[in-house]
């Protein structure tokens, strides 16, 4: 083997500080110019360090560090030499520090290494230390093989999925290729290999390019439905890439649903595309009237989520990938109608003062009538039957059924009262509170029930009271339009 004069980091020097020192007056051993020939038993490494200050410990540390660097080069890996050690540390402490650094930074093992010889020369220019290290040849070769296999394994964790992604792109299987590229990027984000960040960026870009080939488009949908009634068909979208339908892709559907407290909330449901690339979903029967929307989007959350743990400098690439995925979505707009507009309906709401006495007004009923009429309802105001405060709801419904049941099918009734009245600085503030119900006259089944309140401010008592009742009626009318089945 060719003789090597190796110049290496601070590490092994203190290992031999306790060896005898020689001076420049003594004849330098032959091995200080060239280490012995490597053989089946040992491989040799020479390190030379100097210090103009005459600090022998510093020179020894420099020689030792060069030996470590040379061993690293032989093994084919890089070992850090940033070991902190006092210049005159004892060998045991020095070796322990060295092994710790090696294990943490490079996984190299130095159990087969031994410092065999040491020579020191000193003169007016400073001190020079020569160190000869011997490493068991069999152990050194075994370590080289182990590290090579480890390096290969780390490389293949990235290159394997990336090559598979490239193969899938050639087969026009873009969704699966994107998944493979994301797997490769994730491996790169956890790797200590050189250029791991560049490998991460390259694979994220490839994943985005694959996703750009994916297309999601509307296929068919029901035109709408009536409130409380199921849709008569599914909403359907198709996933494809370059005209090829894709089977087995996760697609999430987003739609609105009514909570128990009456507020709307967003619900999601995930489906898989079939052999024709179709994702189909039929949401629950809607519980309110109006224009609505349902959205289908490509769901890659499970694949992308692990990337959210990458280092901050890599997150910009993850954000770009998420934007590309989020763009793969489509929506349907549809209308929820109410059959209530076709059903003859009558309204009887009595406005009363703070003492419960009926007012000679029908402002609340008029407000309800205004909203229902604007929505196209077949609706009419009945004269107030003042017995309504003295009989039960059941009795009142029976009275109206007997008198108007051959004309109207639904009955909206209730009372509205002044709950507070304040005068301040020339103006009045009126608060009114009401309770109403909507029922089927034939069966008595309650279709709608609500309690609401409204305030109005004005300079005239009568006008302000009328405004408060009318505003309350319009509020009820708006809710009836939305909620009556």
Number of C-alpha atoms within 10 A of each C-alpha: 8 8 14 16 19 23 19 26 24 27 29 29 37 30 24 25 19 12 13 10 13 15 15 13 9 10 10 15 12 9 17 20 14 17 22 19 13 17 11 8 11 19 22 26 28 30 31 28 26 24 18 15 12 16 16 26 22 25 27 35 34 29 30 35 29 28 29 31 23 23 25 19 12 13 20 14 17 18 22 18 19 13 18 12 18 13 19 19 18 16 16 12 13 25 19 12 16 24 18 14 20 21 13 11 15 15 18 21 16 19 11 14 21 16 19 13 17 25 23 23 19 20 12 8 11 15 23 25 28 25 30 25 22 20 22 20 18 14 18 21 15 13 18 19 14 15 19 15 12 13 15 12 13 17 16 15 17 25 20 15 21 26 16 15 28 19 13 18 18 10 10 16 21 26 22 18 27 28 20 25 29 29 26 27 32 23 21 26 22 15 18 13 13 9 10 18 18 13 22 24 18 16 27 23 20 22 28 22 17 25 23 17 15 21 20 21 16 17 12 14 19 16 14 18 19 20 23 19 15 14 20 12 15 14 23 19 25 22 27 22 19 11 10 14 17 21 17 15 21 17 25 19 25 18 16 17 19 14 10 7 6 9 8 13 10 10 12 14 12 17 17 16 21 16 11 14 20 25 28 22 19 15 19 13 15 22 21 23 21 16 11 15 12 17 16 29 21 22 20 18 11 8 13 17 11 12 20 13 13 15 11 8 8 16 14 12 18 22 13 14 20 16 12 16 21 13 14 19 19 16 16 17 13 16 17 21 22 23 13 21 18 11 14 15 23 21 22 23 28 26 26 21 15 12 9 14 12 17 12 10 15 22 24 31 30 22 22 27 23 18 20 24 16 10 14 12 20 16 23 18 17 17 11 18 13 11 11 19 14 9 12 11 15 9 13 17 23 16 16 17 21 11 10 16 16 10 11 20 17 27 28 26 23 22 20 27 23 22 18 13 15 10 13 8 6 8 13 18 19 22 20 28 19 24 16 18 20 22 20 18 22 15 11 16 11 14 16 16 17 13 12 14 20 19 20 20 18 17 14 12 16 10 12 20 24 19 22 24 32 23 22 26 29 21 18 28 24 16 19 24 24 18 19 20 19
